Structure formats: structure tokens, C-alpha cells
């Protein structure tokens, strides 16, 4: 009997000891992070702060491809394998509809208590069949960066409001600056065949009155003379005010040219602002931002961008992963990122925060640009948006690289879109 009692007690002690050991084991949460600008650095810093207050959790950032299209391809590999290797994914504003089946409903993990702090349109965008599959992390809209010192040098008091004005100013500044800098160009943007070109080309087309490729009701609207004219105009920039190499440019390629002091204008996202004003930047204090031009004054268009944090339904620790995502998307962290990395908050109250506005004054002056940005047709085409966008940017790319004329490319694109959306 004594032996039996000893055996039972010993067994219980072993179980308790094993339980204590498990409790002390760290839960590892891996985040698939973006790498554009300071994104990876900011996630690493947020992870370190989270771990300080959660000693039993280790948060790691997995570096992913810079181009959004390549990043999506990597994500799909994880999802198709039902991999638990990644717990939290940084997802583009256009992906919720395409990826929803692989993501948990964050409303079941506390998001419903904070969702009303964020822009309602973004929360709605991230809600698929009543499920919140991504908590807004930061929002974006395309902007025009300009060298205010050079515009003043060549007699211009205001940045351009039309594409005609931009072309004129870019050509004049380029001609003048080339006397001392043969590498100088008038205008840099994103011309590689990837999602970034979809954004740029949507802005050109919409700002010419050519619609938004596919309208919210599903109508394919791309084949019109204004859309053709917009793409032809962009093709005309290459080799004149834009470097021929732009057809290989992503966001960081154009930013590097711009930040080195080798361009008068740049189309990019808000993240480039804080980097351009860093202490080691040659253009610190010499530039500003404004809305992108239009074919006519008042037709400016900015593509809606932005990223969300989503939790994989294949995660072994969805509760912890969701808490990490919600913490990183919370007020304190969004404020820190806005000040340090000029990443636009999705929390409305931060646009009135004095410290945020001191660090990034254009958040206040261009607030209307951010809330009225033009959405890509991801909702109207889900779950086939990735196919639609790929067809679109490849069609535009074929014009930029002189493989096809604009009308032929658009005619063929229309037929291809009809085939996959029928």
C-alpha cells in the first residue's frame, strides 16, 4: 500500500513538473514582415517591446520579398501547405478577399472591441463574409514628392497640379541640373511588372477620367480612349524625363534615385518621407509632398494602399498570435510608427495628435487625399484579384517596354479580363 501511494504521489509530481516546464517554454510567434523602407526594423522593435512584457513569448520577423507580387507568391506557398511556420502575416489591402479562407476571424480574439477606432472603410475592406480577417496596421496613398529647393531655383512657386505642368517643370529642372549632375532625371516612379505598377497606372488612368479598370459593380471599364491616352503619356516619359531603367523599378529603386538627389519628382508612398529627412539624407529639408497631378486640375488620383496584420488559421497558437497582431496595430504602436517611419495610422484620433503632426505635417494637410484614395478593384474581383492585377500590369508593362501599342494592349486585356471574370 505504501508503495502504491508512493507511486501515485510520484506520478503526480512528474505530471506537475512537466506542466511547469511546459508553462516555462516560450511560445514562438513568427511574423511575415514587409521589407520596404523601415517596415522590418519597426516590426523588430515592436517585437522587442512585446517580449519585454510577455517573457514567455518570442516574436520573430520573417523577412519576405520586397515586391508585393513576390510576397503574395510566398504566402500562397505557406497556405497551400497549411504550414504553421508563420503565425502572423502582413497583408496588402487588396488581399483579404483572396486570402480569407486561410485566416482566422480576429473579432473572436478581441478585435471587435477596438475596430471602431480605425477607419471604417478599411475595417469594411478587411471584413469578408462577416469575418474580420485583418486588423488595419497602416494605410497608404500615392503621393508626389518634389524638390522644393529646385522648383524655387528654376522659378516655380508651386508644385504641378496637372501632368502637363509636371512634364514642363521636370524637363526644365532636368536640363538645368544635368550641367553639374549627368545622372539627374525629372521624374521617377514604379515601372516594374508587379503590383506597384498596377497602383501607378491606376493613378494615371483615373486622373485622366479613364475609370478604375473594373468598376465596383463588376463592369470592365478599362477599354476607353482616356485610359489609352494615360498609358501612352507614361510611355512618353521614359527616356525623356524618366530613366529608361524605370521598367525595373520598385518603390525602393525609385526612392534610392530620389534620395540620392538625382530626381526632381518622385511618385511613392508616405514611408519615403521620414527616410528622405533622415540625418544622412542628401535631400533632408529640401523636399515636400503634394497630391499627384491630373490630366486637368482637380482630377488628382491617389491609389489606396496600406497593410494589415492577419493571423493564419494554421497557427498553433492563434490566441497569442492574435494578441501580438492587435498590440502591434494598437494606438501606441501606430503612433510610434507614424513618428519614426511616417507610416499613416489607421486610427483616426492620431491625425489630431500634436506629436504625430509635428513629425509628419502632411498627415494633416493631405488628410483628404488619404481618406479619398482610389481603391484597386480587389473587392469587385475577389477571389481573382491577383489574376486581374497580373493581367493589367503586364498589359501596361508591354506598352512601357515597346512590346505593344497602348490600344492593342488594352483590347487584348479587355478580352482576357472577360475570360477570367465570366
SULJO-V560445 format. One record per backbone hydrogen bond with DSSP energy under -1.0 kcal/mol. NH is the residue of the N-H (numbers start at 1). CO is the residue of the C=O. E is the energy in kcal/mol with one decimal. If there is no record, write none. Layout:
nh & co & e
NH & CO & E
NH & CO & E
This chain:
nh & co & e
5 & 1 & -2.7
6 & 2 & -2.6
7 & 3 & -2.4
8 & 4 & -2.5
9 & 5 & -2.7
10 & 6 & -2.7
11 & 7 & -2.4
12 & 8 & -2.5
13 & 9 & -2.4
14 & 10 & -2.1
15 & 11 & -2.3
16 & 12 & -2.9
17 & 13 & -2.7
18 & 14 & -2.4
19 & 15 & -2.4
20 & 16 & -2.5
21 & 17 & -2.1
22 & 18 & -2.3
23 & 19 & -2.3
24 & 20 & -1.5
27 & 56 & -3.0
29 & 58 & -3.3
31 & 60 & -3.2
32 & 88 & -3.1
33 & 62 & -2.4
39 & 36 & -2.0
42 & 38 & -2.9
43 & 39 & -2.1
44 & 40 & -2.5
45 & 41 & -2.3
46 & 42 & -2.2
47 & 43 & -2.7
48 & 44 & -2.1
49 & 45 & -2.0
50 & 46 & -2.2
51 & 47 & -2.4
52 & 48 & -1.4
57 & 54 & -2.2
58 & 27 & -3.1
60 & 29 & -3.0
62 & 31 & -3.8
64 & 33 & -1.2
71 & 67 & -2.1
72 & 68 & -2.4
73 & 69 & -1.6
74 & 70 & -1.7
75 & 71 & -2.4
76 & 72 & -2.6
77 & 73 & -1.3
78 & 74 & -1.7
79 & 75 & -2.6
80 & 76 & -2.7
81 & 77 & -1.4
82 & 79 & -1.5
83 & 78 & -2.6
87 & 30 & -2.1
88 & 30 & -2.4
89 & 310 & -3.2
90 & 32 & -1.8
91 & 308 & -2.3
93 & 306 & -1.7
95 & 92 & -1.8
99 & 95 & -2.3
100 & 96 & -1.4
102 & 99 & -2.3
103 & 100 & -1.9
104 & 311 & -2.4
106 & 132 & -3.1
108 & 105 & -1.6
109 & 106 & -1.8
111 & 106 & -2.1
113 & 110 & -1.2
114 & 111 & -1.7
115 & 111 & -1.7
117 & 114 & -2.1
118 & 115 & -1.6
119 & 346 & -1.9
123 & 119 & -1.9
124 & 120 & -2.7
125 & 121 & -2.0
126 & 122 & -2.0
127 & 124 & -1.2
128 & 131 & -2.8
131 & 128 & -1.8
133 & 126 & -2.3
133 & 131 & -1.0
135 & 309 & -2.5
137 & 307 & -2.3
138 & 307 & -2.0
139 & 344 & -2.2
140 & 305 & -1.2
142 & 303 & -1.2
143 & 268 & -2.6
144 & 290 & -2.6
145 & 266 & -3.5
146 & 288 & -2.6
147 & 264 & -1.9
148 & 146 & -1.2
149 & 286 & -1.5
151 & 147 & -2.3
152 & 148 & -1.9
153 & 149 & -1.9
154 & 150 & -1.8
155 & 152 & -1.5
156 & 151 & -3.4
163 & 294 & -1.9
166 & 162 & -2.1
167 & 163 & -2.5
168 & 164 & -2.1
169 & 165 & -2.7
170 & 166 & -3.0
171 & 167 & -2.0
172 & 168 & -2.0
173 & 169 & -2.9
174 & 170 & -2.5
175 & 171 & -2.3
176 & 172 & -2.1
177 & 173 & -2.8
178 & 174 & -1.8
180 & 177 & -1.5
181 & 177 & -2.0
184 & 181 & -1.8
185 & 262 & -2.0
187 & 241 & -2.6
188 & 265 & -1.9
191 & 246 & -1.1
192 & 249 & -2.2
194 & 192 & -1.6
197 & 194 & -1.3
198 & 194 & -1.1
199 & 195 & -1.7
200 & 196 & -2.3
201 & 197 & -3.0
202 & 198 & -2.1
203 & 199 & -2.0
204 & 200 & -2.1
205 & 201 & -2.7
206 & 202 & -3.0
207 & 203 & -2.1
208 & 205 & -1.2
209 & 206 & -1.6
210 & 205 & -2.9
214 & 212 & -2.7
215 & 219 & -2.8
218 & 215 & -2.8
221 & 213 & -2.0
222 & 213 & -1.2
224 & 222 & -1.8
228 & 224 & -2.0
229 & 225 & -2.4
230 & 226 & -2.1
231 & 227 & -2.0
232 & 228 & -2.4
233 & 229 & -2.3
234 & 230 & -2.0
235 & 231 & -2.2
236 & 232 & -1.7
237 & 234 & -1.0
239 & 242 & -3.6
240 & 237 & -1.9
241 & 237 & -1.4
242 & 237 & -2.4
246 & 243 & -2.2
247 & 244 & -1.1
248 & 245 & -2.1
249 & 246 & -2.0
254 & 250 & -2.0
255 & 251 & -2.3
256 & 252 & -2.3
257 & 253 & -1.7
258 & 254 & -2.4
259 & 255 & -3.6
260 & 256 & -1.4
261 & 258 & -1.9
262 & 257 & -2.1
264 & 185 & -1.3
265 & 186 & -1.4
266 & 145 & -2.0
267 & 188 & -2.1
268 & 143 & -1.9
272 & 269 & -1.5
273 & 270 & -2.2
276 & 272 & -2.2
277 & 273 & -1.3
278 & 275 & -1.3
281 & 278 & -1.9
284 & 281 & -1.4
286 & 283 & -2.6
288 & 146 & -2.2
290 & 144 & -2.0
294 & 161 & -1.5
295 & 207 & -2.8
299 & 296 & -2.1
304 & 374 & -3.1
305 & 140 & -2.1
307 & 138 & -2.6
308 & 91 & -2.9
309 & 135 & -2.3
310 & 89 & -2.6
312 & 87 & -2.6
313 & 102 & -2.7
315 & 312 & -1.4
321 & 317 & -2.6
322 & 318 & -2.6
323 & 319 & -1.8
324 & 320 & -2.4
325 & 321 & -2.4
326 & 322 & -2.7
327 & 323 & -2.2
328 & 324 & -2.4
329 & 325 & -1.3
330 & 327 & -1.3
334 & 330 & -2.5
335 & 331 & -2.3
336 & 332 & -2.1
337 & 333 & -2.4
338 & 334 & -2.1
339 & 335 & -2.1
340 & 336 & -2.6
341 & 337 & -2.6
343 & 337 & -1.1
348 & 117 & -1.8
350 & 347 & -1.5
351 & 348 & -1.6
352 & 349 & -1.6
357 & 353 & -2.4
358 & 354 & -1.9
359 & 355 & -1.6
360 & 356 & -2.5
363 & 360 & -2.0
364 & 361 & -1.2
365 & 361 & -1.6
366 & 362 & -2.5
367 & 364 & -1.1
370 & 366 & -1.6
371 & 367 & -2.0
372 & 368 & -1.3
374 & 302 & -3.1
378 & 376 & -2.3
384 & 381 & -2.9
388 & 384 & -2.2
389 & 385 & -3.2
390 & 386 & -2.1
391 & 387 & -2.2
392 & 388 & -2.2
393 & 389 & -3.2
394 & 390 & -1.9
395 & 391 & -1.8
396 & 392 & -2.4
397 & 393 & -2.4
398 & 394 & -1.9
400 & 396 & -2.3
401 & 397 & -2.0
402 & 399 & -1.7
403 & 398 & -2.6
404 & 398 & -1.8
409 & 405 & -2.4
410 & 406 & -2.4
411 & 407 & -2.6
412 & 408 & -2.4
413 & 409 & -2.1
414 & 410 & -2.5
415 & 411 & -1.6
416 & 412 & -2.2
417 & 413 & -2.8
418 & 414 & -2.2
419 & 415 & -1.9
420 & 416 & -1.9
421 & 417 & -1.8
